[in-house]
Amino acid sequence: MAVPGSNAVGKTSAGAEGAHQQPRREAEGRGSRGEAHPSASRAAAASGEPTDVRRPRRPRLTAQRKFEIFLECSAPGAPIGEILRREGLYTSDLARIREAVREAAIERLKQGPGRKKKTLPPEEVEELMTELRQKEQALAALSVEYMALKKEESRASKDR
């Protein structure tokens, strides 16, 4: 009995000996991921047609979305392949997300208990330092004035 797409010897019309073959995407001008195949762009350029060889960009994920994907993939029995396909990610992307979460957790745990130290921008630090110098100068001037008044008071009390 003849199978469609095969000849009497049992080979497919493409000449391969496999029982099942996927259609060749190069013939359609598309690669395995849907991007334009390089030979298709050369053929289009030779015919004078405008070419658009750019791949569609994956959406950029926020840190919050990456963490949500991490949590979803970390659940017991999670269908990781389905999650990654839905998000348009590869296993290498998930590995990078997992590594980033691990590094961030270690860095945060190194800080220990207590409040997180606040860092100020350099402009604000300079402004605070100027204010501190002015107050130190004012305090020094008041100290000199206080000492002068105290000496004057002690002289006045001795004269009585």
N, C-alpha and C positions, 0 to 999 in steps of 0.2 A: 504494500500500500504506500503510495507516494504522499509525502508530507509537503504542504505548501512551502515554497522557498527552498526546496532541496531537490537534488537530482536522484536518479535511480541508484547511485552508488552509496548514498547515505551521507553525502557531504552537502553542506548548505551551499547556496548559490554564491556566497562570498568566498567559498573554498576552504573554510575552517572546518575542523572535525568535531567541534563542540556540539552538544545536543541543543544548547540554548545560547543565543548570542544577543547582546544588546545592540540596538541600531547604532550605526556610526554617526556621531554628532558632527564630525568634520564635514560630512556631505551637506549638512544643513548650514554650515558656517558658524556653528556654535561649539564651544568646548564643553567639557564635562560639568562645569559649574555655571554654564549659561553665558559666559563671556564670549566675545567675538574671537574666533580662531584667527591666528595671525595670517594664515593663507587666505581667509575670507577678506581681510582688510586689503591685502595686496591685490586680490582679484577685483575688488570694488574700486581701488585706486586706479588700476589699469583701465577699467571701463569708464572712468570719469565720474563715478557716483560719489556723493559725499559720504565720508566714513565717520562713524562714531565708535571708536574702539574702547572707550572708557568702560571699566566695570562699574556696575552700580555699587555705590559706597554703602558699607554697613553703617547703621546708625551708631553714633557715639554714645556709649553707655555712661551714665552718671555713676559716681561712687556708690550711691544708695542702691541703684539698680544692680550693680555688680554684686553687692552684698546680698541682695534678695536672691539672685541667681545662685550664689554660693550656698545660702541657707536651703534653697529648694533642692539643690543637688546633694546636699549633705543629709537630707532626710533618708531614713532607712527605706530601702526598696524604691527609691526615686528613679523614674525612667530618664536617666541622664541623657541618652541619645535624643529622646523626644524634646527635652528641655533645650538642648543645644541647637537642634534644628529649628525650633520655634524662634529662638533668639538670633539665629544666623551666626552661631559661634562654632568654633572647632574645639576639640579636646585640649589643644595647646592653649587656647584662650582660657579655658576653665582652669588649667594647671597654673597659668599666670595669676588668675584671680585668687586661687587657693594660696599661692605663695605670698601674694600681697597681704591677704588677710592674716596669714601666719606671722609675717614680719611685723605688721601693725600691732598684733596682739602681744608679741614679745616686747616690742618697744614700749607699749603702754604698761605692761607688767613690770618693766624695769624701773619705772618711776616710783613705785612703792605707794604707800598710803599717804593721805593728805591731799591738800588742794593742789590743783595743777598750777605751776608757776606761770605767771602772766608775763609776756614779753611786750615791750613797748616799741613803737617805731622810733628811729633815731631822732627825728625832729622833736618828738615829745620828750625824749630823754634830755636833749640839749636845752629845751625850754625849762624843764624841771631843775637842771643843774644851774642855769642862770638865776632862777628864782632862789635856789638854795644859797648861792653866793651873796645875793642881795640881802637875804635875811641874816646871814652870818655877819655881814658888814654892819647891818643895823643893830644886831645884838652886841657886837663889839663896841659900837659907839654908845649904846645905852649903858653898857658895863662901865665904860670910862666915866660917863656922866654920873652914874650911881656911886662909883668910888669917890668921885670928887665931892658929891653931896654928903656922903658919909663922913669924909675927912672934915668937911666944913662943920657938920653937926657935932662931931666929937670935939673940935676946937671950941665950938660955942658952948658946949656943956662943961668944958674945963674952965672956961672963963667965968662961969657963974659962981 
